[in-house]
Amino acid sequence: MRIIALSDTHLEAGSIPPLLAGLLEGADMILHAGDFVSASAYSALCDLGSMEAVHGNSDSIELKRLLPERAVIEVEEIRIGLVHMASHGSDLVGAEMMAREMDVQVLVFGHIHRPLIEKGKSLLICPGSTTLPRMSAPSIAILEVEAGEVQGSIIPLGRPSCNYLKFAGSLAEGDSH
């Protein structure tokens, strides 16, 4: 089974970028670890395939009422946990403890806007952000589940960017007296 995990899409409108839409249409399942932001973005992503999702801290009140804070999905006898906030920065102790608490072999989470895959007692996966990456390229994660085994990989969707450098550049351009 091919699962695409994403998080922190931060889309105000209901239109999905074409590159992302094309990738999601080929998935057996979509996991979203929160921060859609708008209900129209959630609906547009639901239209692309079978999706399991949780709400994030930036989601609308409507989405926070509609979606759970945590979810556990079973795929071919593999328990996959889904949550928005599991860790702060590069310290993954909280994420590992959450995986144990949820009794899952894989934990997919968001919030940090940087992709990572870490194998310890559990497979910890943060797909990064498709629209607002932090010191990384926009990205998603692909999970391949086969014969009771899970493999995960990060797929970059563009080049890394630093919003601070863009902001500083716009200040310099505007200050040309």
N, C-alpha and C positions, 0 to 999 in steps of 0.2 A: 504494500500500500504506500502511495506517495502522498505525504502530508506537507503542506506549505504553512509555515508559521510566520506570523507577522505581528507587529505591535507598533504603537505610537505613530499611526498613520496621520493623525491630526488634520483630517480633511473637513473643512467647513461645508463644502458642497457635496452633492451626491454623484459627482463624476470621478471615476477612478482613472488614474494615468494609464494610457494604453499599454505600456510595457508591463506594468503590474497586472492589469486585467488579463493580458495574454498568458502570463505565468499562472495565475490563479485558476483560469479555466481548465488547465490541464491537470489539476490536483484532484485526488480522490477525496480529500478533506482539507479544509482550511481551519487553522487555529488562530484566533486573534486575541492577544494578551492585553487588550484595552487601549484606551485613548484613541478612539475613533474621532471623538469630539462631537460630531453631529449625528442625529438619528438618520439623516438622509445618506450619510457616508456608510453607516451600518447597513441600511437597506440595500444600497448599491453593491456592497460586498456580499451580502446574502444572496443576491441575484446571480452571482458568479459561481456558486457551488455550495456544497454541504459545509456549513460553517458552525463551529463551536466557538463561543466567545465569552469573555468576562469584561466588566467595566473597569475603566482606569480613573485616575484622579482628575483628569481634564475632561472627562465625558459630561455630556449634558445631564441634567436631572432626569430627563426622560429615559436615557440609557441606563443610568444608575438604578432606576426602578425596574427596568426591563431585564437587565443582565445581572448574573450573580457576581460576587467578589472573587469567588474561587470555583473551579470545576475540575472534575476528574473524568477523563474519557478513557474507555478501555478499547484498545485496538489490538486484535490478535493476541490476547492475553497479556498485553503490555499496558500498564496503568500510566497514563500521562496526566500530570497535573498542569493546570492552566491558571495563572494569577497575574495581576499587573505588577504589583510591587512585592518583590521577594528579597531584594538586596539593594544596598547603596554602594555605588561605585564598584571597585574591584574586589571588595570583601564579600566573598560568597558564602560565608558561614551561615548567614540568615537564610539564603536560598537552599543550602543543604539541609538545614534544620526544618525548613518548610516542606521540602520533599519528603523527609522522614515523617513529619506530622501528618501529611496528606497520604502517606503510604503509597508513593508512586516511584516508578523506576526512572521516569523522565519528568523534569519540571521545565515548562516553557513560561517565561516571564518577560516583562518589558520594563518600562520606566527609565532605564539608564541610557537609552538611545544609542547604545554601542553594541555591536554584535559580539557574542562570545559563545563558545562551547567548551564546557569543562566536564571531564569525566572523573567522578569520584565514586562514592557509593551510589550516587544517582547521576544521570546525564542531565546537566544543567544547560539550558539553551536560552539565550536572549537573542532574538532575531535582529535587534537594532531598530532603526526607524526608517521607514520608506521615504519620509519627507523632511525630517528634522534631525539628521544624524549629529552626533557629538564626536568630533575628531575622528570620523570614519566615513566611509561611503554609505549612501542609502543602501539598505539591505533587507533581505528576508532569510529565513532558514528553511531548508528542506530536510524532512525526516523520512527515511525509508524504513518501513517496518516489514520484516520478512522472516518467517520461521522463528518467531519469538525473539528476534534481535532487532535493535534499532541503531541506525547510523544517521548522524546529523551532519549537515554542512551549511556554511553560510554562503549565500549568493549575493555578491555586490550588484547594485542596480545603477551604478554610476561612479563618478569619481568622488573622493573625499572633498569636503569643503569645510571652511571655517567661517561661520557667520560673523564672528568678530572682525575678521580680516575684510569681509565684504562691507561691514558697517564702517570700519575705519577708512576704507577706500572711498566710500560714498561721502564721508566727511571731507576728505582731501579734495575730491572733485568739486564739491560745493564751496570750498574755500579758496577760490581762485581769483581774488581781487588783486 
